[in-house]
């Protein structure tokens, strides 16, 4: 958007995402997310406008979603992606974003 305002509100996140670009498939942490994009924290840099697909849990750890989009910006600590289609579950109608998963909330696996 030309005036640097976001169409959808974003929220801080800590979600491990698997993403695939022409160079390969990687895993890094989503730093923030909105209905129409996200920011991945990583040292990797990618070409602007490069197509990307991402898989990650959003509302439940055992329910992985997949989104498609384009890299729109590289920063010193990661890169931003805009989605081809918004994630409907993140479009807030009452001004509040729904609860999303957080890696810190994962139950520790008990080994026996």
C-alpha positions as CSV (number, residue, x, y, z in Angstrom):
1,X,0.0,0.0,0.0
2,X,1.4,3.4,-1.0
3,X,0.9,5.1,2.4
4,X,2.7,2.4,4.3
5,X,-0.5,1.3,6.2
6,X,-1.3,-2.4,6.5
7,X,-4.6,-3.7,5.3
8,X,-4.8,-6.2,8.2
9,X,-3.4,-5.9,11.7
10,X,-0.4,-8.0,12.5
11,X,0.6,-9.8,15.7
12,X,3.9,-11.1,17.2
13,X,4.4,-14.8,16.6
14,X,6.8,-17.5,17.4
15,X,6.0,-20.3,15.0
16,X,8.4,-22.6,13.2
17,X,7.6,-22.6,9.5
18,X,8.9,-24.7,6.7
19,X,9.2,-22.7,3.4
20,X,10.2,-23.6,-0.1
21,X,11.7,-21.3,-2.8
22,X,13.6,-22.1,-5.9
23,X,16.9,-22.4,-3.9
24,X,15.5,-25.1,-1.6
25,X,13.5,-25.9,1.5
26,X,14.3,-24.3,4.9
27,X,12.9,-24.0,8.4
28,X,12.9,-20.7,10.4
29,X,10.8,-18.8,12.9
30,X,7.9,-16.6,12.0
31,X,8.4,-13.3,13.9
32,X,5.0,-11.7,13.1
33,X,2.0,-12.5,11.0
34,X,-1.2,-10.9,9.6
35,X,-3.9,-12.2,7.3
36,X,-2.0,-11.1,4.2
37,X,1.7,-11.7,5.1
38,X,4.4,-12.5,7.6
39,X,8.0,-11.9,8.6
40,X,10.5,-14.8,8.9
41,X,13.5,-14.4,11.2
42,X,16.6,-15.7,9.4
43,X,20.0,-14.8,8.1
44,X,19.1,-16.0,4.6
45,X,18.3,-13.5,1.9
46,X,16.1,-14.1,-1.1
47,X,15.2,-12.2,-4.3
48,X,12.3,-9.8,-4.1
49,X,9.2,-11.0,-5.9
50,X,10.4,-14.6,-5.7
51,X,7.6,-17.1,-5.2
52,X,7.5,-18.9,-1.9
53,X,5.3,-21.6,-0.2
54,X,5.1,-21.9,3.5
55,X,3.7,-24.6,5.9
56,X,3.2,-24.0,9.6
57,X,0.7,-24.6,12.4
58,X,-1.4,-21.6,13.1
59,X,-4.4,-22.3,15.3
60,X,-3.5,-25.9,16.4
61,X,-0.1,-27.6,16.4
62,X,-1.5,-30.7,14.6
63,X,-3.2,-28.7,11.9
64,X,-0.6,-27.4,9.3
65,X,-1.7,-24.8,6.8
66,X,0.0,-24.0,3.6
67,X,0.1,-20.6,2.0
68,X,1.7,-19.2,-1.2
69,X,3.1,-15.8,-1.8
70,X,6.1,-13.6,-2.7
71,X,9.1,-12.3,-0.9
72,X,8.7,-8.5,-0.7
73,X,11.6,-7.3,1.5
74,X,14.8,-8.5,3.0
75,X,16.0,-7.0,6.3
76,X,19.1,-7.6,8.4
77,X,17.2,-10.2,10.5
78,X,14.9,-11.8,8.0
79,X,12.5,-11.3,5.1
80,X,8.9,-10.3,4.6
81,X,6.3,-12.3,2.5
82,X,3.0,-11.2,1.2
83,X,0.4,-13.9,0.6
84,X,-1.4,-14.5,-2.7
85,X,-4.6,-14.9,-0.8
86,X,-5.3,-13.7,2.8
87,X,-5.7,-16.3,5.6
88,X,-9.4,-16.1,6.4
89,X,-9.0,-17.2,10.0
90,X,-6.7,-14.1,10.6
91,X,-9.1,-11.6,9.3
92,X,-10.5,-9.9,12.4
93,X,-14.0,-8.4,12.3
94,X,-14.1,-7.0,15.9
95,X,-10.6,-5.5,16.0
96,X,-9.1,-8.5,17.8
97,X,-6.9,-11.2,16.2
98,X,-7.8,-14.8,17.0
99,X,-5.4,-16.8,19.2
100,X,-2.6,-18.5,17.4
101,X,-0.1,-21.2,18.4
102,X,3.2,-20.3,20.0
103,X,6.2,-22.7,20.0
104,X,6.7,-21.9,23.7
105,X,3.2,-23.5,24.4
106,X,4.1,-26.9,22.9
107,X,3.7,-29.7,25.4
108,X,7.0,-31.4,26.2
109,X,7.1,-34.9,24.8
110,X,7.3,-37.5,27.5
111,X,9.6,-40.4,26.8
112,X,9.2,-43.7,28.5
